[in-house]
Amino acid sequence: MKDNVSAWPGSNPGFKSDANNAADRRIRLAFVEDDDDYREAVTGELGDQGFAVESFCDGITLLDSFAAGAEAEIILLDWNLPSVSGIDLLPELRRRGIALPVVFLTGRSQPAYEKLAFDRGALDFVDKSRGVPILAQRLRLIADSAKTPLKPEFEGNFHCGRLMLKPDVSRAFWDDSDVNLTLTEFKIVHLLASNVGSHVTYRAVYDCMHYVGFIAGSGENGYRTNVRSCIKRIRNKFRVIDPDFAEIDNYQSFGYRWGKA
């Protein structure tokens, strides 16, 4: 199978949405895989799952396509790619200003590979053996999170179940008891509660703690450790008031949400 790279920027109807078909918009996905048969099979199955997939046989053609004006919402990478491996392609994308969510679809299921992928900035790591339906579900989660409003307006008191936030004084109350959050902790709780039922990525939480693009910690995704520590402190403060507090839910290696969907 030969990838139709040149057609992507303008001729693929799945990648250029029509206003008349907004309700039927398909998630635009760039898929890089060097195995022709596997790439074709996954592309077809993801198409059946509601994705508009443009496939590439290596990272160079992907980069060239973006340079020519291609668009996508998520990049799906294989680890083993010719010329430039998937794990090395990811930071090259960032250097070129392509900040799209990246997911690895690979047969390298060892924890060391998974950790390296997250350290380099991937949002998810899916073993090929899990199958396309599981992959599709995780890709949708990422796409939905990208559409979620992540900058709550700090105006007026905010109520979410037993939680009440007072943005004007940066105070949070659980069952009318002050949780005694720091300003940073308050900002995180407000971010999560303002997107109740939807996952917020580690990166979005970290941006809320500092500012967009701020980096600290080891590796490109070392900030995850800082986010986990802060979430742990927040949970502990709520549990001082309510030992059964369980509103902050974690989606492993992706992020957190307030409450259940």
N, C-alpha and C positions, 0 to 999 in steps of 0.2 A: 504494500500500500504506500503510495506517495502522498505526503502531506501537502495540502493545498495552502501553503503559507501566503502566497501573494493575494489570494482571494479574501483573506480575513479582514483587513481594514475596511472594506466597503461592501463586499458582495454577500456576506453571510447574514441572512435576515435575523438569526438569533443574536448576533452581536450588535446590530444597529436596531434598537427597538423602535417600533412605529407607535405613535401616540394612540392610534386607533386600536392597537393590540396591547395596551399597557396592562390590562387585567390578566393577559396571558403571557406576561413577560417571563422568559426563561432565564435562569441563572447562568451567566456567561463564565465559562471555565476554559482556561488554557492548560492543556494536559501534555506533559513531556515524558515520553517513554520510547526507548529504542527498540523494543521488541514489537515488530510490525503486527503480528497476529494478536498479541495481548492488547496493544494499543487500540486496534480496530474493535476488538470485542468490548473493551471497557467503554470506549467512546459510544458505541451503539447502546449499551446498557444504560449509561448515564443519560443519553438522549431520551430513552424510554422513561427515565426517572424525572424528566423535566429540566434537563440542563442543555444549554447550547454549548457544545464542546468543539474547540478547535485544537487539533492534536499536532504535535511536533515530535520529530525523531531525535532531536538533540537540543542542547541549550543554546547553541549558536543561532539556530534558526528562530528560536523563541526571541532572543535578544534583537535580532534583525527585524523581526515582525513588530516588536514594540517600538523600535526606532522608526519604523515606517508609519506609525500611528495606530497600531492595533490597540484594542481595549479588552479588558476582562475584569471580572470581580474577584476571582480566586485563581491561583496558580497551583496545579497539582503536579508534583515532581516525583520521578523515579530517582532512586539513589545512584544506581549504576548507569551513567550516561557516557557516551563517547566524547572525546575532546575535553569537555568540562563536566565533572561529576555534579550530581544534583546538590550535594552539600556545599560545593564550591560555587555553584551557580547562584545560590541564595544570596550570599553577601555581594556578589557582582550585581545582582538586581538592585540591591539597596544602594550601591555606589552610583548606579545610573538613575537613581531617583524613582525607581519602581517599587512602591511601598505596599503592594497588594498582599493580602493574606496568602501564605504559602503552606501547603499541606504535602507531606511526604506519603506516597503510596509505595511501599517497598516490601521485599521479602526479608529484609534485615531487621528482625524483630528483637534483637538483643538490646537490653537496657542501655548499653553504652552508646549505641547508634541513636536511640531515641533521645537520650540526654543531649548528645551533640547537636541533633536537629533543633531541639528547643533552644539550646545555647546560641545557635546561629540565627534564631529568629523565626523558626517555623511555628505555626499556630496549632498544628496537629500532626500526628504520626500514625498512620493506619497500615497495619499488616495486610498484605494482599490476600491472605487466607481468610480475612474477615468477610470478604464478598462485597459486591457493589451496593446492595441495599444499605449495609451499615455505612459504607463510604458516603453514599448519597445523603444519609441522615446527618452525618457529621459536617458535610459540606453545607447543607442547608442551615445548620446551626450557626456556622460562621457567617454565611451570607445574611441571615436574619439579624445577627448581632451588629453587623456593619451598618444596617439600616436603622438601628435603634438610636434614638436621640440620647447622646451621652453627656450633654451639658445642661443640667437642670437649671431652671431659673430660680434664683434665690430671692423670691418675693413672697411674703406672707407665710403663715404657718402651713406646714405640710403634714397631712395625716395619711398613714398607711397602716391600717389595722390598729394594733396596740402601740404603734410608734407615732410620736409626734415630733416634728422638727421645727425649730424656730430659727430660720436662717438669719434674721436680723441680729441675733446674739450668738449664733452658732452653737445652740444647745439642742441636745437630743433627749427625749423623754420616753421611757418605756413604762406603760401603766402609770403615767403621771410622775414617775421617779426619774430624776436627772441621772443620765448615764455617765456624766462627767467625761465626755469625749474631748480630746484635743481638737484643735481646728482642723488638722489633717484628717483625723479619724472622722470628724463630723462630715467633711467633704466627701469622704468615701461612702459613708452610710447614706448620705443624701443622693449620691450618684446611683448606688445600688437600688435604693427604695424608689427612686424616680423611674427606674426601669424594671419595676416589680415583675417577676415572672420570666424575665429575659436575662440571659447570661451577658455579663460585661467582661471583656477580656482583661488579662493581667496587664497588658500594655495600657488600656484605657484607665484602669485603676491607678497605675503608676503615674500616668500623665496627670491624673487628678491630684496625686500627692505632690507632684513637682510642677512640671510644665511639659507640653508636647515636645517629644524628641530628647528629653533629658535621659542620660544613661549613667548608671552607676552599677557597681558590683562586677563580678567576674564574668567574662563572656558577654556577647551582645544581648543575651537575655538574663543576665545575672540579677536584674531587677525583680525577677519572680520571687527570689528569696525574701527581699524586702517587703513585697506585697503580702506574702504568706505570714510574715511576722506581724505585720500591721493588722491583718485580718484576725489573727489569733488574739492580739491584744483587745481588739474591738469585741470579739466574742466573749472574752473573759469579763469585760466590763459589763456587758449585758447580763452575763450569768451571775454576777454579784446580786443583781436584782431578781433575776429569774433563772434558777438553775437548769430549767428545761428549755432555755432559749435555743432555737435551732433554725432561725430565719435565714442565715447566710449559708447558702448551699454552694458547694464546689463542684465544678466539672473539671475532672483531672486534666491538667496540662493546658487548660483553655482559660478558665476564669471563674467568676462567682456570680451568683444571682441572689436577690432578695425574694424569699418566698418560693412557691412552686408555680409552674406554668399552668 
